[in-house]
């Protein structure tokens, strides 16, 4: 299934919708339930926060707000496990890494997005089928001084 | 065995090589090792403690 998400999620505006990721995140398989909250003053970035003791947070962004031409292809088994009837059912969140604040250096993982079925709020971090087209560390902001030309 | 649900089995032994198969429950996503490792590392770098102050990020304006 190809997805070029052009529609923003209602999840962000719905107060405290709970996303269920049965396999958690890669490296964090025990975190299975999350809420999403916008970061005031840093739109379009949002916080994906795990629910439970010792919550972990991940800065995420819906690619429609930050990127052009981010068209992803999902593997069949991921479309099946998420029960996506079509691309309009899919919400996409990409995880952001803040490497440094000052100077700001921020990248986003385009290869392993979190896909959520907007109808069921069931989600999973997937490896896209066209992973060769994109970077795990796609630069969103880089204010570091660069040497040379 | 890896964990409770993943089994590594040897499917073929030849003089110079051993073929290894992985038997995993259908519902458990299995990735190519290297990409999996990189995504895992990226997630670990991305993770913040629940009480960390919210970051301020400004996307450069597109002209």
N, CA and C atoms of all chains as a GROMACS GRO file, in nm:
protein
  636
    1UNK      N    1   0.087  -0.120   0.000
    1UNK     CA    2   0.000   0.000   0.000
    1UNK      C    3   0.089   0.124   0.000
    2UNK      N    4   0.060   0.215  -0.087
    2UNK     CA    5   0.136   0.340  -0.090
    2UNK      C    6   0.061   0.444  -0.008
    3UNK      N    7   0.139   0.522   0.065
    3UNK     CA    8   0.076   0.629   0.143
    3UNK      C    9   0.147   0.759   0.117
    4UNK      N   10   0.072   0.859   0.076
    4UNK     CA   11   0.126   0.994   0.076
    4UNK      C   12   0.030   1.074   0.161
    5UNK      N   13   0.061   1.084   0.288
    5UNK     CA   14  -0.040   1.138   0.379
    5UNK      C   15  -0.054   1.288   0.359
    6UNK      N   16  -0.173   1.330   0.331
    6UNK     CA   17  -0.199   1.471   0.310
    6UNK      C   18  -0.296   1.526   0.413
    7UNK      N   19  -0.347   1.436   0.492
    7UNK     CA   20  -0.447   1.479   0.589
    7UNK      C   21  -0.388   1.468   0.728
    8UNK      N   22  -0.405   1.571   0.806
    8UNK     CA   23  -0.351   1.568   0.942
    8UNK      C   24  -0.440   1.485   1.032
    9UNK      N   25  -0.386   1.445   1.145
    9UNK     CA   26  -0.459   1.352   1.230
    9UNK      C   27  -0.558   1.425   1.321
   10UNK      N   28  -0.671   1.362   1.343
   10UNK     CA   29  -0.760   1.412   1.447
   10UNK      C   30  -0.711   1.372   1.585
   11UNK      N   31  -0.617   1.280   1.590
   11UNK     CA   32  -0.568   1.231   1.719
   11UNK      C   33  -0.507   1.346   1.799
   12UNK      N   34  -0.434   1.432   1.729
   12UNK     CA   35  -0.365   1.540   1.799
   12UNK      C   36  -0.464   1.636   1.862
   13UNK      N   37  -0.576   1.657   1.794
   13UNK     CA   38  -0.670   1.754   1.849
   13UNK      C   39  -0.767   1.688   1.945
   14UNK      N   40  -0.791   1.558   1.928
   14UNK     CA   41  -0.876   1.487   2.026
   14UNK      C   42  -0.798   1.477   2.156
   15UNK      N   43  -0.862   1.516   2.263
   15UNK     CA   44  -0.789   1.514   2.389
   15UNK      C   45  -0.753   1.373   2.431
   16UNK      N   46  -0.625   1.350   2.445
   16UNK     CA   47  -0.577   1.226   2.506
   16UNK      C   48  -0.636   1.098   2.445
   17UNK      N   49  -0.637   1.087   2.312
   17UNK     CA   50  -0.668   0.957   2.253
   17UNK      C   51  -0.553   0.864   2.286
   18UNK      N   52  -0.584   0.739   2.312
   18UNK     CA   53  -0.480   0.643   2.347
   18UNK      C   54  -0.448   0.556   2.226
   19UNK      N   55  -0.324   0.554   2.188
   19UNK     CA   56  -0.281   0.467   2.079
   19UNK      C   57  -0.233   0.335   2.138
   20UNK      N   58  -0.271   0.226   2.073
   20UNK     CA   59  -0.229   0.094   2.120
   20UNK      C   60  -0.130   0.035   2.021
   21UNK      N   61  -0.007   0.020   2.065
   21UNK     CA   62   0.096  -0.041   1.982
   21UNK      C   63   0.131  -0.176   2.046
   22UNK      N   64   0.071  -0.286   2.000
   22UNK     CA   65   0.091  -0.414   2.068
   22UNK      C   66   0.237  -0.460   2.071
   23UNK      N   67   0.317  -0.419   1.971
   23UNK     CA   68   0.458  -0.456   1.972
   23UNK      C   69   0.546  -0.343   2.023
   24UNK      N   70   0.485  -0.241   2.079
   24UNK     CA   71   0.562  -0.129   2.131
   24UNK      C   72   0.641  -0.060   2.021
   25UNK      N   73   0.756  -0.007   2.058
   25UNK     CA   74   0.849   0.050   1.961
   25UNK      C   75   0.973  -0.038   1.958
   26UNK      N   76   1.048  -0.031   1.850
   26UNK     CA   77   1.170  -0.111   1.839
   26UNK      C   78   1.268  -0.067   1.948
   27UNK      N   79   1.307  -0.160   2.032
   27UNK     CA   80   1.393  -0.126   2.145
   27UNK      C   81   1.314  -0.093   2.270
   28UNK      N   82   1.183  -0.076   2.253
   28UNK     CA   83   1.095  -0.044   2.368
   28UNK      C   84   0.967  -0.125   2.354
   29UNK      N   85   0.982  -0.254   2.346
   29UNK     CA   86   0.867  -0.341   2.317
   29UNK      C   87   0.767  -0.343   2.431
   30UNK      N   88   0.811  -0.301   2.549
   30UNK     CA   89   0.721  -0.306   2.664
   30UNK      C   90   0.628  -0.185   2.671
   31UNK      N   91   0.653  -0.083   2.588
   31UNK     CA   92   0.567   0.036   2.591
   31UNK      C   93   0.457   0.019   2.487
   32UNK      N   94   0.337  -0.013   2.531
   32UNK     CA   95   0.232  -0.050   2.435
   32UNK      C   96   0.119   0.050   2.424
   33UNK      N   97   0.114   0.147   2.516
   33UNK     CA   98   0.005   0.245   2.507
   33UNK      C   99   0.062   0.384   2.518
   34UNK      N  100   0.012   0.472   2.430
   34UNK     CA  101   0.069   0.607   2.420
   34UNK      C  102  -0.041   0.711   2.406
   35UNK      N  103  -0.008   0.832   2.450
   35UNK     CA  104  -0.092   0.946   2.416
   35UNK      C  105  -0.007   1.044   2.334
   36UNK      N  106  -0.076   1.131   2.261
   36UNK     CA  107  -0.007   1.226   2.174
   36UNK      C  108  -0.046   1.367   2.216
   37UNK      N  109   0.051   1.452   2.231
   37UNK     CA  110   0.023   1.588   2.276
   37UNK      C  111   0.107   1.687   2.198
   38UNK      N  112   0.047   1.793   2.144
   38UNK     CA  113   0.128   1.891   2.071
   38UNK      C  114   0.225   1.961   2.167
   39UNK      N  115   0.339   2.004   2.112
   39UNK     CA  116   0.435   2.082   2.191
   39UNK      C  117   0.408   2.229   2.161
   40UNK      N  118   0.355   2.298   2.262
   40UNK     CA  119   0.319   2.437   2.239
   40UNK      C  120   0.441   2.520   2.202
   41UNK      N  121   0.428   2.595   2.094
   41UNK     CA  122   0.540   2.678   2.052
   41UNK      C  123   0.634   2.606   1.957
   42UNK      N  124   0.618   2.476   1.943
   42UNK     CA  125   0.706   2.401   1.854
   42UNK      C  126   0.624   2.321   1.752
   43UNK      N  127   0.507   2.373   1.718
   43UNK     CA  128   0.428   2.303   1.616
   43UNK      C  129   0.513   2.295   1.489
   44UNK      N  130   0.506   2.190   1.411
   44UNK     CA  131   0.411   2.080   1.419
   44UNK      C  132   0.455   1.961   1.505
   45UNK      N  133   0.558   1.981   1.586
   45UNK     CA  134   0.610   1.867   1.660
   45UNK      C  135   0.517   1.830   1.775
   46UNK      N  136   0.511   1.703   1.804
   46UNK     CA  137   0.424   1.653   1.911
   46UNK      C  138   0.506   1.559   1.999
   47UNK      N  139   0.450   1.534   2.117
   47UNK     CA  140   0.513   1.438   2.207
   47UNK      C  141   0.429   1.310   2.206
   48UNK      N  142   0.496   1.199   2.184
   48UNK     CA  143   0.434   1.068   2.198
   48UNK      C  144   0.479   1.016   2.334
   49UNK      N  145   0.386   1.004   2.426
   49UNK     CA  146   0.422   0.971   2.564
   49UNK      C  147   0.364   0.836   2.605
   50UNK      N  148   0.448   0.748   2.658
   50UNK     CA  149   0.397   0.616   2.698
   50UNK      C  150   0.314   0.630   2.824
   51UNK      N  151   0.218   0.541   2.837
   51UNK     CA  152   0.129   0.545   2.953
   51UNK      C  153   0.172   0.439   3.051
   52UNK      N  154   0.184   0.478   3.176
   52UNK     CA  155   0.225   0.383   3.278
   52UNK      C  156   0.332   0.444   3.366
   53UNK      N  157   0.396   0.359   3.445
   53UNK     CA  158   0.503   0.410   3.532
   53UNK      C  159   0.623   0.450   3.450
   54UNK      N  160   0.697   0.549   3.498
   54UNK     CA  161   0.818   0.595   3.427
   54UNK      C  162   0.792   0.616   3.278
   55UNK      N  163   0.705   0.713   3.247
   55UNK     CA  164   0.673   0.732   3.105
   55UNK      C  165   0.795   0.775   3.024
   56UNK      N  166   0.804   0.721   2.904
   56UNK     CA  167   0.906   0.765   2.809
   56UNK      C  168   0.837   0.853   2.706
   57UNK      N  169   0.912   0.949   2.654
   57UNK     CA  170   0.855   1.039   2.554
   57UNK      C  171   0.939   1.038   2.429
   58UNK      N  172   0.871   1.056   2.317
   58UNK     CA  173   0.939   1.064   2.189
   58UNK      C  174   0.882   1.185   2.116
   59UNK      N  175   0.971   1.268   2.063
   59UNK     CA  176   0.922   1.377   1.979
   59UNK      C  177   0.888   1.316   1.843
   60UNK      N  178   0.768   1.347   1.796
   60UNK     CA  179   0.726   1.293   1.666
   60UNK      C  180   0.671   1.406   1.581
   61UNK      N  181   0.661   1.378   1.453
   61UNK     CA  182   0.602   1.475   1.362
   61UNK      C  183   0.525   1.398   1.255
   62UNK      N  184   0.412   1.454   1.217
   62UNK     CA  185   0.341   1.395   1.104
   62UNK      C  186   0.406   1.452   0.978
   63UNK      N  187   0.450   1.365   0.888
   63UNK     CA  188   0.534   1.410   0.776
   63UNK      C  189   0.468   1.515   0.687
   64UNK      N  190   0.336   1.516   0.680
   64UNK     CA  191   0.268   1.615   0.595
   64UNK      C  192   0.306   1.758   0.635
   65UNK      N  193   0.344   1.779   0.761
   65UNK     CA  194   0.377   1.914   0.808
   65UNK      C  195   0.521   1.953   0.785
   66UNK      N  196   0.606   1.854   0.759
   66UNK     CA  197   0.749   1.886   0.760
   66UNK      C  198   0.821   1.848   0.631
   67UNK      N  199   0.755   1.770   0.546
   67UNK     CA  200   0.826   1.714   0.431
   67UNK      C  201   0.741   1.722   0.306
   68UNK      N  202   0.810   1.728   0.193
   68UNK     CA  203   0.739   1.710   0.066
   68UNK      C  204   0.785   1.578   0.007
   69UNK      N  205   0.701   1.520  -0.075
   69UNK     CA  206   0.739   1.398  -0.147
   69UNK      C  207   0.778   1.283  -0.056
   70UNK      N  208   0.714   1.271   0.060
   70UNK     CA  209   0.738   1.154   0.143
   70UNK      C  210   0.630   1.053   0.111
   71UNK      N  211   0.655   0.973   0.009
   71UNK     CA  212   0.560   0.870  -0.026
   71UNK      C  213   0.617   0.736   0.018
   72UNK      N  214   0.545   0.668   0.103
   72UNK     CA  215   0.595   0.542   0.155
   72UNK      C  216   0.510   0.426   0.106
   73UNK      N  217   0.576   0.311   0.100
   73UNK     CA  218   0.507   0.187   0.064
   73UNK      C  219   0.512   0.096   0.184
   74UNK      N  220   0.397   0.048   0.225
   74UNK     CA  221   0.394  -0.045   0.339
   74UNK      C  222   0.401  -0.188   0.289
   75UNK      N  223   0.466  -0.273   0.366
   75UNK     CA  224   0.469  -0.416   0.334
   75UNK      C  225   0.330  -0.474   0.358
   76UNK      N  226   0.298  -0.576   0.280
   76UNK     CA  227   0.166  -0.639   0.290
   76UNK      C  228   0.133  -0.683   0.432
   77UNK      N  229   0.232  -0.744   0.498
   77UNK     CA  230   0.202  -0.796   0.632
   77UNK      C  231   0.169  -0.684   0.731
   78UNK      N  232   0.226  -0.564   0.706
   78UNK     CA  233   0.195  -0.452   0.795
   78UNK      C  234   0.056  -0.396   0.766
   79UNK      N  235   0.021  -0.391   0.637
   79UNK     CA  236  -0.114  -0.347   0.601
   79UNK      C  237  -0.217  -0.441   0.665
   80UNK      N  238  -0.185  -0.571   0.660
   80UNK     CA  239  -0.278  -0.671   0.718
   80UNK      C  240  -0.288  -0.658   0.868
   81UNK      N  241  -0.172  -0.650   0.935
   81UNK     CA  242  -0.180  -0.651   1.081
   81UNK      C  243  -0.244  -0.523   1.134
   82UNK      N  244  -0.234  -0.413   1.056
   82UNK     CA  245  -0.299  -0.289   1.098
   82UNK      C  246  -0.441  -0.278   1.044
   83UNK      N  247  -0.479  -0.374   0.959
   83UNK     CA  248  -0.613  -0.375   0.898
   83UNK      C  249  -0.645  -0.244   0.828
   84UNK      N  250  -0.553  -0.197   0.746
   84UNK     CA  251  -0.575  -0.074   0.673
   84UNK      C  252  -0.651  -0.105   0.545
   85UNK      N  253  -0.769  -0.044   0.531
   85UNK     CA  254  -0.847  -0.069   0.410
   85UNK      C  255  -0.795   0.017   0.296
   86UNK      N  256  -0.736   0.130   0.331
   86UNK     CA  257  -0.685   0.220   0.228
   86UNK      C  258  -0.593   0.320   0.293
   87UNK      N  259  -0.525   0.402   0.211
   87UNK     CA  260  -0.427   0.493   0.269
   87UNK      C  261  -0.493   0.600   0.356
   88UNK      N  262  -0.619   0.627   0.330
   88UNK     CA  263  -0.686   0.728   0.412
   88UNK      C  264  -0.706   0.684   0.556
   89UNK      N  265  -0.692   0.555   0.582
   89UNK     CA  266  -0.706   0.505   0.719
   89UNK      C  267  -0.579   0.523   0.801
   90UNK      N  268  -0.470   0.555   0.733
   90UNK     CA  269  -0.340   0.553   0.801
   90UNK      C  270  -0.300   0.691   0.852
   91UNK      N  271  -0.260   0.697   0.978
   91UNK     CA  272  -0.191   0.813   1.032
   91UNK      C  273  -0.044   0.778   1.036
   92UNK      N  274   0.039   0.875   1.007
   92UNK     CA  275   0.183   0.849   1.006
   92UNK      C  276   0.251   0.943   1.105
   93UNK      N  277   0.335   0.887   1.189
   93UNK     CA  278   0.417   0.966   1.280
   93UNK      C  279   0.562   0.923   1.261
   94UNK      N  280   0.649   1.018   1.244
   94UNK     CA  281   0.791   0.986   1.233
   94UNK      C  282   0.864   1.035   1.358
   95UNK      N  283   0.954   0.953   1.407
   95UNK     CA  284   1.024   0.985   1.532
   95UNK      C  285   1.140   1.078   1.504
   96UNK      N  286   1.150   1.179   1.587
   96UNK     CA  287   1.248   1.286   1.571
   96UNK      C  288   1.360   1.269   1.673
   97UNK      N  289   1.483   1.294   1.630
   97UNK     CA  290   1.596   1.294   1.723
   97UNK      C  291   1.653   1.436   1.731
   98UNK      N  292   1.662   1.488   1.853
   98UNK     CA  293   1.727   1.618   1.873
   98UNK      C  294   1.871   1.588   1.914
   99UNK      N  295   1.962   1.606   1.819
   99UNK     CA  296   2.102   1.573   1.848
   99UNK      C  297   2.165   1.680   1.936
  100UNK      N  298   2.128   1.805   1.909
  100UNK     CA  299   2.176   1.914   1.994
  100UNK      C  300   2.077   2.030   1.986
  101UNK      N  301   2.075   2.108   2.097
  101UNK     CA  302   1.983   2.222   2.103
  101UNK      C  303   2.047   2.352   2.056
  102UNK      N  304   2.176   2.364   2.085
  102UNK     CA  305   2.240   2.492   2.058
  102UNK      C  306   2.384   2.468   2.015
  103UNK      N  307   2.416   2.462   1.889
  103UNK     CA  308   2.326   2.492   1.776
  103UNK      C  309   2.229   2.376   1.752
  104UNK      N  310   2.112   2.408   1.696
  104UNK     CA  311   2.010   2.306   1.682
  104UNK      C  312   2.041   2.211   1.567
  105UNK      N  313   2.031   2.083   1.597
  105UNK     CA  314   2.053   1.980   1.497
  105UNK      C  315   1.947   1.873   1.520
  106UNK      N  316   1.851   1.868   1.429
  106UNK     CA  317   1.735   1.780   1.447
  106UNK      C  318   1.717   1.694   1.323
  107UNK      N  319   1.701   1.563   1.343
  107UNK     CA  320   1.676   1.474   1.230
  107UNK      C  321   1.549   1.393   1.255
  108UNK      N  322   1.498   1.332   1.150
  108UNK     CA  323   1.376   1.253   1.162
  108UNK      C  324   1.397   1.118   1.091
  109UNK      N  325   1.344   1.013   1.152
  109UNK     CA  326   1.356   0.878   1.096
  109UNK      C  327   1.245   0.857   0.994
  110UNK      N  328   1.285   0.848   0.866
  110UNK     CA  329   1.185   0.831   0.761
  110UNK      C  330   1.167   0.684   0.721
  111UNK      N  331   1.252   0.598   0.773
  111UNK     CA  332   1.253   0.457   0.732
  111UNK      C  333   1.166   0.371   0.824
  112UNK      N  334   1.152   0.414   0.949
  112UNK     CA  335   1.073   0.336   1.044
  112UNK      C  336   0.962   0.417   1.106
  113UNK      N  337   0.862   0.458   1.027
  113UNK     CA  338   0.754   0.539   1.082
  113UNK      C  339   0.662   0.458   1.172
  114UNK      N  340   0.587   0.529   1.254
  114UNK     CA  341   0.480   0.466   1.330
  114UNK      C  342   0.352   0.486   1.249
  115UNK      N  343   0.290   0.377   1.212
  115UNK     CA  344   0.166   0.384   1.136
  115UNK      C  345   0.051   0.348   1.230
  116UNK      N  346  -0.051   0.432   1.231
  116UNK     CA  347  -0.167   0.408   1.318
  116UNK      C  348  -0.292   0.403   1.232
  117UNK      N  349  -0.374   0.303   1.258
  117UNK     CA  350  -0.505   0.295   1.193
  117UNK      C  351  -0.594   0.397   1.264
  118UNK      N  352  -0.637   0.501   1.192
  118UNK     CA  353  -0.710   0.609   1.259
  118UNK      C  354  -0.847   0.566   1.310
  119UNK      N  355  -0.899   0.454   1.257
  119UNK     CA  356  -1.030   0.406   1.302
  119UNK      C  357  -1.022   0.327   1.432
  120UNK      N  358  -0.916   0.246   1.443
  120UNK     CA  359  -0.904   0.158   1.560
  120UNK      C  360  -0.802   0.209   1.662
  121UNK      N  361  -0.718   0.304   1.619
  121UNK     CA  362  -0.609   0.356   1.701
  121UNK      C  363  -0.507   0.247   1.736
  122UNK      N  364  -0.505   0.143   1.652
  122UNK     CA  365  -0.403   0.039   1.665
  122UNK      C  366  -0.284   0.082   1.579
  123UNK      N  367  -0.162   0.068   1.633
  123UNK     CA  368  -0.047   0.114   1.557
  123UNK      C  369   0.074   0.024   1.569
  124UNK      N  370   0.173   0.054   1.488
  124UNK     CA  371   0.296  -0.025   1.488
  124UNK      C  372   0.408   0.057   1.426
  125UNK      N  373   0.529   0.041   1.479
  125UNK     CA  374   0.643   0.099   1.410
  125UNK      C  375   0.685  -0.001   1.304
  126UNK      N  376   0.688   0.042   1.179
  126UNK     CA  377   0.714  -0.050   1.068
  126UNK      C  378   0.843  -0.011   0.998
  127UNK      N  379   0.896  -0.106   0.922
  127UNK     CA  380   1.002  -0.076   0.826
  127UNK      C  381   0.932  -0.062   0.691
  128UNK      N  382   0.943   0.056   0.630
  128UNK     CA  383   0.873   0.073   0.503
  128UNK      C  384   0.938  -0.014   0.395
  129UNK      N  385   0.857  -0.051   0.296
  129UNK     CA  386   0.908  -0.138   0.190
  129UNK      C  387   1.008  -0.063   0.102
  130UNK      N  388   0.990   0.069   0.087
  130UNK     CA  389   1.083   0.146   0.005
  130UNK      C  390   1.185   0.220   0.093
  131UNK      N  391   1.246   0.144   0.185
  131UNK     CA  392   1.338   0.206   0.281
  131UNK      C  393   1.463   0.262   0.214
  132UNK      N  394   1.499   0.207   0.098
  132UNK     CA  395   1.620   0.255   0.030
  132UNK      C  396   1.603   0.399  -0.020
  133UNK      N  397   1.479   0.446  -0.029
  133UNK     CA  398   1.455   0.581  -0.081
  133UNK      C  399   1.477   0.690   0.023
  134UNK      N  400   1.485   0.650   0.149
  134UNK     CA  401   1.487   0.751   0.255
  134UNK      C  402   1.593   0.724   0.360
  135UNK      N  403   1.610   0.822   0.448
  135UNK     CA  404   1.715   0.815   0.549
  135UNK      C  405   1.656   0.796   0.689
  136UNK      N  406   1.731   0.724   0.773
  136UNK     CA  407   1.693   0.715   0.915
  136UNK      C  408   1.721   0.849   0.984
  137UNK      N  409   1.812   0.927   0.930
  137UNK     CA  410   1.848   1.055   0.991
  137UNK      C  411   1.832   1.167   0.890
  138UNK      N  412   1.710   1.186   0.844
  138UNK     CA  413   1.684   1.294   0.749
  138UNK      C  414   1.689   1.427   0.825
  139UNK      N  415   1.768   1.522   0.773
  139UNK     CA  416   1.789   1.648   0.846
  139UNK      C  417   1.668   1.740   0.833
  140UNK      N  418   1.615   1.782   0.946
  140UNK     CA  419   1.509   1.884   0.946
  140UNK      C  420   1.567   2.021   0.977
  141UNK      N  421   1.658   2.025   1.074
  141UNK     CA  422   1.721   2.150   1.113
  141UNK      C  423   1.869   2.121   1.136
  142UNK      N  424   1.957   2.206   1.081
  142UNK     CA  425   2.100   2.191   1.110
  142UNK      C  426   2.162   2.330   1.113
  143UNK      N  427   2.180   2.381   1.235
  143UNK     CA  428   2.236   2.514   1.251
  143UNK      C  429   2.383   2.510   1.289
  144UNK      N  430   2.442   2.391   1.280
  144UNK     CA  431   2.584   2.382   1.316
  144UNK      C  432   2.667   2.452   1.210
  145UNK      N  433   2.775   2.519   1.251
  145UNK     CA  434   2.864   2.579   1.152
  145UNK      C  435   2.932   2.467   1.073
  146UNK      N  436   2.942   2.483   0.942
  146UNK     CA  437   3.006   2.381   0.861
  146UNK      C  438   3.139   2.429   0.808
  147UNK      N  439   3.235   2.338   0.807
  147UNK     CA  440   3.367   2.373   0.756
  147UNK      C  441   3.365   2.366   0.604
  148UNK      N  442   3.440   2.449   0.540
  148UNK     CA  443   3.455   2.439   0.394
  148UNK      C  444   3.331   2.488   0.320
  149UNK      N  445   3.322   2.459   0.196
  149UNK     CA  446   3.213   2.514   0.112
  149UNK      C  447   3.088   2.428   0.115
  150UNK      N  448   1.693  -2.081   2.105
  150UNK     CA  449   1.577  -1.992   2.122
  150UNK      C  450   1.624  -1.851   2.151
  151UNK      N  451   1.550  -1.755   2.098
  151UNK     CA  452   1.573  -1.615   2.137
  151UNK      C  453   1.446  -1.571   2.209
  152UNK      N  454   1.456  -1.543   2.337
  152UNK     CA  455   1.334  -1.506   2.409
  152UNK      C  456   1.238  -1.624   2.414
  153UNK      N  457   1.111  -1.592   2.426
  153UNK     CA  458   1.012  -1.700   2.444
  153UNK      C  459   0.955  -1.751   2.314
  154UNK      N  460   0.966  -1.669   2.208
  154UNK     CA  461   0.885  -1.707   2.094
  154UNK      C  462   0.962  -1.721   1.964
  155UNK      N  463   1.092  -1.695   1.967
  155UNK     CA  464   1.168  -1.703   1.841
  155UNK      C  465   1.265  -1.818   1.847
  156UNK      N  466   1.262  -1.902   1.745
  156UNK     CA  467   1.350  -2.018   1.742
  156UNK      C  468   1.446  -2.004   1.625
  157UNK      N  469   1.573  -2.023   1.651
  157UNK     CA  470   1.672  -2.025   1.544
  157UNK      C  471   1.704  -2.169   1.514
  158UNK      N  472   1.690  -2.209   1.388
  158UNK     CA  473   1.719  -2.348   1.358
  158UNK      C  474   1.819  -2.358   1.244
  159UNK      N  475   1.894  -2.466   1.246
  159UNK     CA  476   1.992  -2.486   1.140
  159UNK      C  477   1.925  -2.566   1.031
  160UNK      N  478   1.918  -2.507   0.911
  160UNK     CA  479   1.843  -2.575   0.806
  160UNK      C  480   1.933  -2.656   0.714
  161UNK      N  481   2.059  -2.622   0.711
  161UNK     CA  482   2.149  -2.697   0.623
  161UNK      C  483   2.293  -2.680   0.668
  162UNK      N  484   2.368  -2.788   0.666
  162UNK     CA  485   2.511  -2.776   0.698
  162UNK      C  486   2.589  -2.828   0.579
  163UNK      N  487   2.677  -2.741   0.528
  163UNK     CA  488   2.767  -2.789   0.422
  163UNK      C  489   2.909  -2.773   0.472
  164UNK      N  490   3.005  -2.807   0.391
  164UNK     CA  491   3.142  -2.808   0.444
  164UNK      C  492   3.188  -2.668   0.484
  165UNK      N  493   3.144  -2.569   0.409
  165UNK     CA  494   3.195  -2.435   0.436
  165UNK      C  495   3.091  -2.342   0.499
  166UNK      N  496   2.969  -2.385   0.506
  166UNK     CA  497   2.869  -2.289   0.553
  166UNK      C  498   2.756  -2.358   0.627
  167UNK      N  499   2.690  -2.280   0.707
  167UNK     CA  500   2.573  -2.328   0.779
  167UNK      C  501   2.458  -2.234   0.747
  168UNK      N  502   2.348  -2.291   0.705
  168UNK     CA  503   2.232  -2.206   0.674
  168UNK      C  504   2.143  -2.202   0.798
  169UNK      N  505   2.108  -2.081   0.834
  169UNK     CA  506   2.029  -2.065   0.956
  169UNK      C  507   1.891  -2.010   0.921
  170UNK      N  508   1.790  -2.068   0.979
  170UNK     CA  509   1.656  -2.018   0.960
  170UNK      C  510   1.602  -1.963   1.090
  171UNK      N  511   1.507  -1.875   1.076
  171UNK     CA  512   1.444  -1.820   1.197
  171UNK      C  513   1.295  -1.854   1.192
  172UNK      N  514   1.251  -1.917   1.297
  172UNK     CA  515   1.108  -1.947   1.307
  172UNK      C  516   1.050  -1.852   1.411
  173UNK      N  517   0.960  -1.768   1.368
  173UNK     CA  518   0.901  -1.670   1.460
  173UNK      C  519   0.751  -1.672   1.442
  174UNK      N  520   0.678  -1.636   1.546
  174UNK     CA  521   0.533  -1.629   1.529
  174UNK      C  522   0.499  -1.533   1.416
  175UNK      N  523   0.401  -1.566   1.338
  175UNK     CA  524   0.364  -1.486   1.222
  175UNK      C  525   0.343  -1.341   1.258
  176UNK      N  526   0.293  -1.316   1.378
  176UNK     CA  527   0.256  -1.179   1.411
  176UNK      C  528   0.374  -1.095   1.459
  177UNK      N  529   0.491  -1.155   1.480
  177UNK     CA  530   0.604  -1.077   1.529
  177UNK      C  531   0.684  -1.024   1.410
  178UNK      N  532   0.698  -0.893   1.399
  178UNK     CA  533   0.769  -0.838   1.283
  178UNK      C  534   0.917  -0.876   1.286
  179UNK      N  535   0.969  -0.920   1.175
  179UNK     CA  536   1.111  -0.957   1.168
  179UNK      C  537   1.178  -0.869   1.065
  180UNK      N  538   1.281  -0.798   1.103
  180UNK     CA  539   1.348  -0.707   1.011
  180UNK      C  540   1.485  -0.758   0.973
  181UNK      N  541   1.537  -0.705   0.863
  181UNK     CA  542   1.676  -0.732   0.833
  181UNK      C  543   1.757  -0.677   0.949
  182UNK      N  544   1.855  -0.755   0.996
  182UNK     CA  545   1.930  -0.719   1.117
  182UNK      C  546   1.982  -0.576   1.119
  183UNK      N  547   2.048  -0.536   1.011
  183UNK     CA  548   2.120  -0.410   1.017
  183UNK      C  549   2.026  -0.291   1.028
  184UNK      N  550   1.920  -0.292   0.948
  184UNK     CA  551   1.825  -0.181   0.953
  184UNK      C  552   1.755  -0.179   1.088
  185UNK      N  553   1.722  -0.300   1.136
  185UNK     CA  554   1.659  -0.312   1.267
  185UNK      C  555   1.747  -0.248   1.374
  186UNK      N  556   1.874  -0.283   1.367
  186UNK     CA  557   1.969  -0.231   1.467
  186UNK      C  558   1.976  -0.079   1.461
  187UNK      N  559   1.975  -0.024   1.340
  187UNK     CA  560   1.984   0.121   1.323
  187UNK      C  561   1.858   0.191   1.373
  188UNK      N  562   1.743   0.132   1.345
  188UNK     CA  563   1.618   0.194   1.393
  188UNK      C  564   1.613   0.187   1.546
  189UNK      N  565   1.659   0.075   1.599
  189UNK     CA  566   1.661   0.060   1.744
  189UNK      C  567   1.748   0.167   1.807
  190UNK      N  568   1.866   0.186   1.749
  190UNK     CA  569   1.960   0.287   1.798
  190UNK      C  570   1.899   0.427   1.787
  191UNK      N  571   1.832   0.452   1.677
  191UNK     CA  572   1.769   0.582   1.658
  191UNK      C  573   1.659   0.604   1.762
  192UNK      N  574   1.579   0.501   1.789
  192UNK     CA  575   1.475   0.512   1.892
  192UNK      C  576   1.537   0.541   2.029
  193UNK      N  577   1.649   0.473   2.059
  193UNK     CA  578   1.714   0.493   2.189
  193UNK      C  579   1.764   0.637   2.200
  194UNK      N  580   1.817   0.691   2.089
  194UNK     CA  581   1.862   0.830   2.090
  194UNK      C  582   1.746   0.928   2.103
  195UNK      N  583   1.632   0.886   2.051
  195UNK     CA  584   1.516   0.976   2.050
  195UNK      C  585   1.445   0.980   2.185
  196UNK      N  586   1.458   0.872   2.263
  196UNK     CA  587   1.379   0.858   2.385
  196UNK      C  588   1.417   0.960   2.491
  197UNK      N  589   1.314   1.017   2.553
  197UNK     CA  590   1.335   1.116   2.659
  197UNK      C  591   1.259   1.070   2.782
  198UNK      N  592   1.313   1.104   2.898
  198UNK     CA  593   1.242   1.074   3.022
  198UNK      C  594   1.115   1.158   3.030
  199UNK      N  595   1.016   1.106   3.097
  199UNK     CA  596   0.885   1.171   3.102
  199UNK      C  597   0.885   1.310   3.162
  200UNK      N  598   0.986   1.343   3.242
  200UNK     CA  599   0.982   1.475   3.304
  200UNK      C  600   1.080   1.573   3.241
  201UNK      N  601   1.134   1.536   3.125
  201UNK     CA  602   1.228   1.628   3.058
  201UNK      C  603   1.150   1.749   3.007
  202UNK      N  604   1.211   1.867   3.011
  202UNK     CA  605   1.140   1.986   2.961
  202UNK      C  606   1.114   1.974   2.811
  203UNK      N  607   1.003   2.029   2.768
  203UNK     CA  608   0.967   2.021   2.627
  203UNK      C  609   1.073   2.092   2.543
  204UNK      N  610   1.114   2.031   2.434
  204UNK     CA  611   1.214   2.096   2.348
  204UNK      C  612   1.150   2.206   2.264
  205UNK      N  613   1.225   2.308   2.233
  205UNK     CA  614   1.179   2.410   2.140
  205UNK      C  615   1.244   2.383   2.006
  206UNK      N  616   1.166   2.356   1.907
  206UNK     CA  617   1.221   2.328   1.774
  206UNK      C  618   1.157   2.423   1.675
  207UNK      N  619   1.239   2.486   1.594
  207UNK     CA  620   1.186   2.577   1.493
  207UNK      C  621   1.224   2.523   1.357
  208UNK      N  622   1.125   2.486   1.278
  208UNK     CA  623   1.156   2.442   1.143
  208UNK      C  624   1.191   2.564   1.060
  209UNK      N  625   1.296   2.556   0.978
  209UNK     CA  626   1.328   2.672   0.893
  209UNK      C  627   1.211   2.698   0.799
  210UNK      N  628   1.182   2.826   0.774
  210UNK     CA  629   1.071   2.858   0.685
  210UNK      C  630   1.108   2.820   0.543
  211UNK      N  631   1.010   2.763   0.470
  211UNK     CA  632   1.036   2.733   0.330
  211UNK      C  633   1.012   2.859   0.250
  212UNK      N  634   1.104   2.891   0.159
  212UNK     CA  635   1.085   3.018   0.083
  212UNK      C  636   1.012   2.996  -0.047
   0.00000   0.00000   0.00000
